[in-house]
Amino acid sequence: MDLDKPDATVLTLRPFAASDMRLLHDWLCRPHIAQWWGAAPSYAEVEDDFLPLSSPESSIKGYIAMLGGRAIGFGQSYVVIGSGEGWWEDEDDPGARGIDQFLANAEELNKGFGTALVRALVEHLFEDPSVTKIQTDPAPDNDRAIRCYEKAGFVAYSEVVTPDGAAVLMLRRRATPDQPR
Ligand SMILES: CC(C)(COP(=O)(O)OP(=O)(O)OC[C@H]1O[C@@H](n2cnc3c(N)ncnc32)[C@H](O)[C@@H]1OP(=O)(O)O)[C@@H](O)C(=O)NCCC(=O)NCCS
């Protein structure tokens, strides 16, 4: 086995960098992503929204999902409390984190990569012992995403109205000896 060559069957995460901005803009303009992430944005809008994610100080972090040496998707995680702008105003747990994600290529949907991406994000976030739970908030009619998150161990908790519209709040709590999940 060539140890220098990434394993093409294992999904890994690398930090999102400012140099990924063109790639991210291209992805966000793809119809299968714009359908759920909002109308295709301009490059300037993407820069405004996502440049902070490349900073280590930001409470929102970006990730590129890699399959072997190939970039196949994007994820972001955020500290829920204090999100601002009308988001998650009832949250009082400083250990709560949220995630959002997509796969870059329409022909790679429904093959299990999304579940692998979500599991990788969960594993990464729970490496921080202060993280208590992780949430995600698909649209109520995004059945594929909801099923994917269930497979990754999330449970639908409630229907909520966010600044982006109706959503299903799904939660995954940290496993404890009493409650393995
Ligand atoms: C959401 C997303 C990350 C999921 O990744 P994925 O690789 O497609 O999902 P997976 O293959 O891991 O799992 C999808 C599951 O949903 C099922 N599914 C697909 N379409 C479905 C539908 N219309 N209704 C119900 N289930 C559906 C699949 O059969 C599969 O379940 P199974 O393995 O039990 O058969 C990916 O589809 C994506 O990027 N979509 C576009 C952007 C988006 O919706 N992002 C999420 C915003 S919250």
The ligand as an SDF file (V2000), in Angstrom:
LIG
                    3D

 48 50  0  0  0  0  0  0  0  0999 V2000
  -28.3500   15.9780    2.2570 C   0  0  0  0  0  0  0  0  0  0  0  0
  -27.1110   15.2430    1.7670 C   0  0  0  0  0  0  0  0  0  0  0  0
  -25.8600   15.7790    2.4660 C   0  0  0  0  0  0  0  0  0  0  0  0
  -27.2640   13.7430    2.1290 C   0  0  0  0  0  0  0  0  0  0  0  0
  -26.1850   13.0370    1.6110 O   0  0  0  0  0  0  0  0  0  0  0  0
  -26.4310   11.7150    0.7290 P   0  0  0  0  0  0  0  0  0  0  0  0
  -25.1070   11.1030    0.4780 O   0  0  0  0  0  0  0  0  0  0  0  0
  -27.2600   12.0560   -0.4600 O   0  0  0  0  0  0  0  0  0  0  0  0
  -27.2830   10.8390    1.7400 O   0  0  0  0  0  0  0  0  0  0  0  0
  -27.1060    9.3100    2.0900 P   0  0  0  0  0  0  0  0  0  0  0  0
  -26.9200    8.5240    0.8250 O   0  0  0  0  0  0  0  0  0  0  0  0
  -26.0780    9.1450    3.1300 O   0  0  0  0  0  0  0  0  0  0  0  0
  -28.5450    8.9760    2.7190 O   0  0  0  0  0  0  0  0  0  0  0  0
  -29.7210    9.3660    2.0350 C   0  0  0  0  0  0  0  0  0  0  0  0
  -30.8790    8.5090    2.4820 C   0  0  0  0  0  0  0  0  0  0  0  0
  -32.0900    9.1650    2.1140 O   0  0  0  0  0  0  0  0  0  0  0  0
  -32.8820    8.2980    1.3240 C   0  0  0  0  0  0  0  0  0  0  0  0
  -33.6630    9.1230    0.4290 N   0  0  0  0  0  0  0  0  0  0  0  0
  -33.2940    9.7180   -0.7330 C   0  0  0  0  0  0  0  0  0  0  0  0
  -34.2950   10.4340   -1.2440 N   0  0  0  0  0  0  0  0  0  0  0  0
  -35.3460   10.2990   -0.3760 C   0  0  0  0  0  0  0  0  0  0  0  0
  -36.6620   10.8040   -0.3410 C   0  0  0  0  0  0  0  0  0  0  0  0
  -37.1220   11.6020   -1.3030 N   0  0  0  0  0  0  0  0  0  0  0  0
  -37.4530   10.4620    0.7140 N   0  0  0  0  0  0  0  0  0  0  0  0
  -37.0090    9.6520    1.7020 C   0  0  0  0  0  0  0  0  0  0  0  0
  -35.7340    9.1460    1.7150 N   0  0  0  0  0  0  0  0  0  0  0  0
  -34.9220    9.4670    0.6890 C   0  0  0  0  0  0  0  0  0  0  0  0
  -31.8850    7.3960    0.6570 C   0  0  0  0  0  0  0  0  0  0  0  0
  -32.4950    6.1950    0.1700 O   0  0  0  0  0  0  0  0  0  0  0  0
  -30.9240    7.1490    1.8190 C   0  0  0  0  0  0  0  0  0  0  0  0
  -31.4840    6.2650    2.7880 O   0  0  0  0  0  0  0  0  0  0  0  0
  -31.1430    4.6930    2.8430 P   0  0  0  0  0  0  0  0  0  0  0  0
  -29.6540    4.5680    2.8820 O   0  0  0  0  0  0  0  0  0  0  0  0
  -31.8270    4.2240    4.0820 O   0  0  0  0  0  0  0  0  0  0  0  0
  -31.6960    4.0980    1.5770 O   0  0  0  0  0  0  0  0  0  0  0  0
  -26.9820   15.3480    0.2270 C   0  0  0  0  0  0  0  0  0  0  0  0
  -28.0610   14.6550   -0.3860 O   0  0  0  0  0  0  0  0  0  0  0  0
  -26.9490   16.7690   -0.2830 C   0  0  0  0  0  0  0  0  0  0  0  0
  -25.9140   17.3930   -0.2820 O   0  0  0  0  0  0  0  0  0  0  0  0
  -28.1130   17.2590   -0.7700 N   0  0  0  0  0  0  0  0  0  0  0  0
  -28.1990   18.5950   -1.3960 C   0  0  0  0  0  0  0  0  0  0  0  0
  -28.0200   19.7420   -0.3950 C   0  0  0  0  0  0  0  0  0  0  0  0
  -28.7820   19.5210    0.8780 C   0  0  0  0  0  0  0  0  0  0  0  0
  -29.9430   19.1150    0.8880 O   0  0  0  0  0  0  0  0  0  0  0  0
  -28.0880   19.7760    1.9910 N   0  0  0  0  0  0  0  0  0  0  0  0
  -28.6730   19.6100    3.3110 C   0  0  0  0  0  0  0  0  0  0  0  0
  -29.3800   20.8250    3.7450 C   0  0  0  0  0  0  0  0  0  0  0  0
  -30.0430   20.5630    5.3720 S   0  0  0  0  0  0  0  0  0  0  0  0
  1  2  1  0
  2  3  1  0
  2  4  1  0
  2 36  1  0
  4  5  1  0
  5  6  1  0
  6  7  2  0
  6  8  1  0
  6  9  1  0
  9 10  1  0
 10 11  2  0
 10 12  1  0
 10 13  1  0
 13 14  1  0
 14 15  1  0
 15 16  1  0
 15 30  1  0
 16 17  1  0
 17 18  1  0
 17 28  1  0
 18 19  1  0
 18 27  1  0
 19 20  2  0
 20 21  1  0
 21 22  1  0
 21 27  2  0
 22 23  1  0
 22 24  2  0
 24 25  1  0
 25 26  2  0
 26 27  1  0
 28 29  1  0
 28 30  1  0
 30 31  1  0
 31 32  1  0
 32 33  2  0
 32 34  1  0
 32 35  1  0
 36 37  1  0
 36 38  1  0
 38 39  2  0
 38 40  1  0
 40 41  1  0
 41 42  1  0
 42 43  1  0
 43 44  2  0
 43 45  1  0
 45 46  1  0
 46 47  1  0
 47 48  1  0
M  END
$$$$
